[in-house]
Amino acid sequence: MAEKNVTLVSEFLLIAFTDCPEWGLPLFLLFLSIYVISLLGNAGMVLLIRVDGRLHTPMYFLLGHLSFVDICYSSTIVPQMLAVLLQRGAALSYTCCAAQFFLFTFFGSIDCYLLALMAYDRYVAVCRPLLYVTIMTEKARWGFVAGAYGVGFSSAFVRTVTAFSLSFCGNKIDFIFCDLPPLLKLTCGDSYTQEVVIIVFAIFVIPACMVAILVSYLFIVVAIMRIPSAGGRAKTFSTCASHLMTVSLFFGTLIFMYLRDNSGHSSQEDRVVSVFYTTVIPMLNPLIYSMRNKEVKEALRKVLERAELY
């Protein structure tokens, strides 16, 4: 075992989907289409928020950052996944694998924090409407977002350094990118201390954000139930519906992937779930917010009308 611990791995081989080569091209075209739609949708959301003055509010400020992070988040994974499908496997150097893991963890963490901040924004809007302007000031907004980026960077840095200080006894990753679960399957020797550090820092992301979101919506539900008219309750709840849908999709897949017992689960299940939260959800977010939000639809309509004039 001592000899295994000093085994040096210079590169990792991504071999996901290589067991079904006939699906390579169809899956490549499918994921490429999803990726392009995701880029256009999120970039369009960022542009729409910047050009329309009515969307210069705290909620849309956070939504704009969420769309930007989604672009970076999916761009960290999808191009590599497309290469795996097209080439029936791909080799990543040790450094590139670590960089991809860091960027994925970094942007994924920021996504979680932004969704938690958006829940807090809805809490203030519903439960403290008279103080909303004084609490969600421009300075506060930038402070919240800067904090999300800073904490996300720190967490991703520690987790990446810890994960890649492990000893690896293999280099074949049956996955679409360098993620933690498949990497841990390749470790050998005593990795208990490193895994504890990784789990501790993971607690500051998914569970902490989930608690913040659940507490925020607990207060929101209580406030909504106190509204006397059914129409008023429905109108107030509609302002939170898009965010709730996004939170349910994103955290639902993360819980399935990272906060469960990995025994008895196949790599194929993990691949399907990872494809969902790295490609499908970033594509759905702008669609959810545009279809269920009157302000976004109105802003989009005016932008299209201006474009037709030119």
C-alpha positions in Angstrom: 0.0 0.0 0.0 2.9 2.4 0.7 4.1 1.9 -2.9 0.6 2.7 -4.2 0.4 5.9 -2.2 3.4 7.4 -4.1 1.9 6.5 -7.5 2.0 9.6 -9.7 -1.0 10.3 -12.0 0.0 12.8 -14.7 -3.4 12.8 -16.6 -7.0 11.7 -16.2 -9.0 9.9 -18.9 -12.7 10.9 -19.2 -14.5 7.9 -20.6 -18.2 8.7 -20.0 -20.6 7.5 -22.7 -17.8 5.6 -24.5 -19.5 2.3 -23.8 -22.2 3.4 -26.3 -20.4 4.9 -29.2 -23.5 4.9 -31.5 -25.0 7.6 -29.2 -21.9 9.8 -29.4 -23.0 12.0 -32.4 -26.7 12.3 -31.4 -25.8 13.3 -27.8 -23.2 15.7 -29.1 -25.8 17.5 -31.3 -28.3 17.5 -28.4 -25.9 18.9 -25.8 -24.5 21.4 -28.3 -28.0 22.7 -29.0 -28.8 23.0 -25.2 -25.5 24.8 -24.7 -26.1 27.3 -27.4 -29.7 28.0 -26.2 -28.3 28.4 -22.6 -25.6 30.9 -23.8 -28.1 32.9 -25.8 -30.8 32.9 -23.1 -28.5 33.9 -20.2 -26.6 36.4 -22.3 -29.9 37.9 -23.4 -31.1 38.1 -19.8 -27.9 40.0 -18.8 -28.3 42.4 -21.7 -32.0 42.9 -21.1 -31.4 43.8 -17.5 -28.7 46.3 -18.4 -30.6 48.1 -21.1 -34.1 48.3 -19.5 -34.2 50.8 -16.6 -37.3 49.2 -15.1 -35.2 46.1 -14.4 -32.6 48.0 -12.4 -33.9 46.7 -9.1 -32.2 44.4 -6.5 -34.0 41.3 -7.6 -32.9 41.7 -11.3 -29.4 42.8 -10.2 -29.0 39.4 -8.5 -30.7 37.6 -11.5 -28.2 39.3 -13.9 -25.3 37.9 -11.8 -27.0 34.5 -11.7 -27.3 34.5 -15.5 -23.6 35.5 -15.9 -22.5 32.8 -13.4 -24.6 30.2 -15.3 -22.8 31.1 -18.5 -19.4 30.5 -16.8 -20.7 27.5 -14.9 -21.9 25.6 -18.0 -18.9 26.8 -20.1 -16.5 25.1 -17.6 -18.1 21.7 -18.3 -20.0 21.5 -21.6 -17.2 22.1 -24.1 -15.2 19.3 -22.4 -18.2 17.0 -22.4 -18.7 17.7 -26.1 -15.1 16.8 -26.8 -15.6 13.5 -24.9 -18.6 12.7 -27.0 -17.0 13.6 -30.3 -13.6 11.9 -29.6 -15.1 9.0 -27.7 -13.1 9.9 -24.6 -10.6 12.7 -23.7 -7.4 13.0 -21.8 -7.0 15.9 -19.3 -3.7 16.7 -17.7 -3.5 16.7 -13.9 -3.4 20.5 -13.8 -6.3 20.9 -16.2 -8.4 18.5 -14.2 -7.7 20.5 -11.0 -8.5 23.8 -12.8 -11.8 22.4 -14.1 -12.7 21.1 -10.6 -11.8 24.5 -9.1 -13.9 26.5 -11.6 -16.8 24.2 -11.4 -16.8 24.3 -7.6 -16.3 28.1 -7.7 -19.2 28.9 -10.0 -21.4 26.2 -8.6 -20.9 27.7 -5.1 -21.7 31.2 -6.3 -24.9 29.9 -7.9 -25.9 28.5 -4.5 -25.1 31.8 -2.7 -26.9 33.9 -5.3 -30.0 31.8 -5.0 -29.9 32.2 -1.2 -29.5 36.0 -1.6 -32.4 36.1 -3.9 -34.5 34.3 -1.3 -33.4 36.9 1.2 -34.4 39.6 -1.2 -37.9 38.1 -1.6 -38.1 37.9 2.2 -37.3 41.6 2.6 -39.7 42.5 -0.2 -42.6 40.5 1.3 -42.0 40.8 5.1 -40.3 44.2 5.3 -41.7 46.1 2.3 -41.3 49.6 4.0 -37.6 48.9 4.7 -36.9 47.3 1.3 -35.3 50.4 -0.2 -33.1 51.1 2.8 -32.0 47.5 3.2 -31.4 46.5 -0.4 -29.3 49.6 -1.3 -26.9 49.5 -4.2 -24.0 49.3 -1.8 -25.6 46.4 0.0 -26.2 44.6 -3.2 -22.6 44.9 -4.3 -21.5 43.8 -0.9 -23.7 40.7 -1.0 -22.5 39.7 -4.4 -18.8 40.4 -3.6 -19.3 38.3 -0.5 -20.7 35.4 -2.6 -17.8 35.6 -5.0 -15.2 35.8 -2.1 -16.6 32.9 -0.1 -17.1 30.9 -3.2 -13.5 31.4 -4.2 -12.2 30.5 -0.7 -14.3 27.3 -0.5 -13.4 26.2 -4.0 -9.7 26.9 -3.4 -9.6 24.8 -0.2 -11.6 22.0 -1.6 -9.5 21.8 -4.8 -6.1 21.9 -2.9 -7.4 19.2 -0.5 -8.9 17.0 -3.2 -5.8 17.0 -5.3 -3.5 16.3 -2.4 -5.0 12.8 -2.4 -3.1 9.8 -3.8 -4.7 8.4 -6.9 -4.3 4.7 -7.9 -6.1 5.1 -11.3 -6.8 7.7 -13.9 -10.0 6.6 -15.7 -13.0 8.8 -14.8 -16.3 7.3 -15.9 -17.8 10.8 -15.9 -18.2 13.9 -18.1 -15.8 16.1 -16.1 -13.4 16.1 -13.1 -15.9 16.1 -10.3 -15.5 15.0 -6.7 -17.4 11.7 -6.5 -15.6 10.0 -9.4 -12.2 11.4 -8.2 -12.8 9.9 -4.7 -13.3 6.5 -6.4 -9.7 6.6 -7.7 -8.1 7.4 -4.3 -5.9 5.0 -2.4 -4.4 5.1 1.0 -5.8 7.0 4.0 -7.9 9.9 2.7 -10.1 10.4 5.8 -8.6 13.8 6.8 -8.9 15.2 3.3 -12.4 13.9 2.9 -13.4 15.5 6.2 -12.0 18.9 5.1 -13.9 18.6 1.8 -17.2 17.7 3.6 -16.8 20.5 6.1 -16.3 23.2 3.5 -19.2 21.6 1.4 -21.4 22.2 4.4 -20.9 26.0 4.0 -22.3 25.8 0.5 -25.3 23.5 -0.1 -26.7 22.9 3.4 -26.0 26.5 4.6 -27.7 28.0 1.5 -30.6 25.6 1.8 -31.2 26.6 5.5 -31.1 30.3 4.5 -33.6 29.7 1.7 -35.9 27.6 3.9 -35.9 30.1 6.7 -36.6 33.0 4.3 -39.5 31.2 2.7 -40.9 30.1 6.1 -41.3 33.8 7.0 -42.6 34.6 3.5 -45.3 31.9 3.8 -46.3 33.2 7.2 -46.5 36.7 5.8 -48.6 35.6 2.8 -51.1 33.7 5.0 -51.8 36.9 6.9 -52.9 38.7 3.7 -56.7 38.8 3.9 -57.6 38.5 0.2 -57.0 35.4 -1.9 -56.0 37.6 -4.8 -53.4 39.4 -2.7 -52.0 36.1 -1.5 -51.7 34.8 -5.1 -50.2 38.0 -6.4 -47.5 38.1 -3.6 -46.7 34.4 -4.0 -46.3 34.8 -7.8 -43.3 37.1 -7.2 -41.6 34.1 -5.6 -42.7 31.4 -8.0 -39.9 31.6 -10.5 -37.2 31.6 -7.8 -38.8 28.7 -6.0 -38.9 26.7 -9.3 -35.2 27.4 -9.9 -34.2 26.5 -6.4 -36.1 23.3 -6.5 -34.5 22.2 -9.7 -30.9 23.2 -8.8 -30.8 22.0 -5.2 -32.8 18.9 -5.9 -30.2 17.6 -8.3 -27.3 18.7 -6.0 -28.8 16.9 -3.0 -29.2 13.7 -5.2 -25.6 14.0 -6.3 -23.7 15.1 -3.2 -25.8 14.6 -0.1 -26.6 11.0 -0.4 -25.1 7.6 0.2 -23.1 6.7 -2.9 -23.3 3.0 -2.3 -25.6 1.1 -4.7 -25.7 3.9 -7.2 -24.4 3.5 -10.7 -22.1 5.8 -12.7 -24.9 6.0 -15.3 -27.3 7.6 -12.8 -24.6 10.1 -11.7 -23.9 11.0 -15.4 -27.6 11.7 -16.1 -27.9 13.9 -13.0 -24.7 15.8 -13.7 -25.8 16.5 -17.3 -29.0 17.9 -15.9 -27.5 20.4 -13.5 -24.6 21.4 -15.7 -26.4 21.8 -19.0 -30.2 21.7 -18.7 -30.7 23.9 -15.6 -28.6 26.8 -16.9 -30.7 26.7 -20.0 -34.0 26.6 -18.1 -33.3 29.5 -15.7 -33.7 32.3 -18.2 -36.8 30.6 -19.7 -38.4 30.2 -16.2 -37.8 33.9 -15.3 -38.9 35.2 -18.7 -42.1 33.1 -19.0 -43.3 33.6 -15.5 -42.3 37.3 -15.1 -44.5 40.1 -16.5 -41.7 42.7 -16.2 -39.2 40.6 -18.1 -41.8 39.8 -20.8 -42.7 43.5 -21.2 -39.0 44.5 -21.4 -38.4 41.8 -24.0 -41.4 42.9 -26.0 -40.2 46.5 -26.1 -36.6 45.5 -27.1 -38.0 43.4 -29.9 -40.3 46.3 -31.1 -37.2 48.6 -31.1 -35.3 46.1 -33.1 -38.1 45.8 -35.7 -38.0 49.6 -36.2 -34.4 49.4 -37.2 
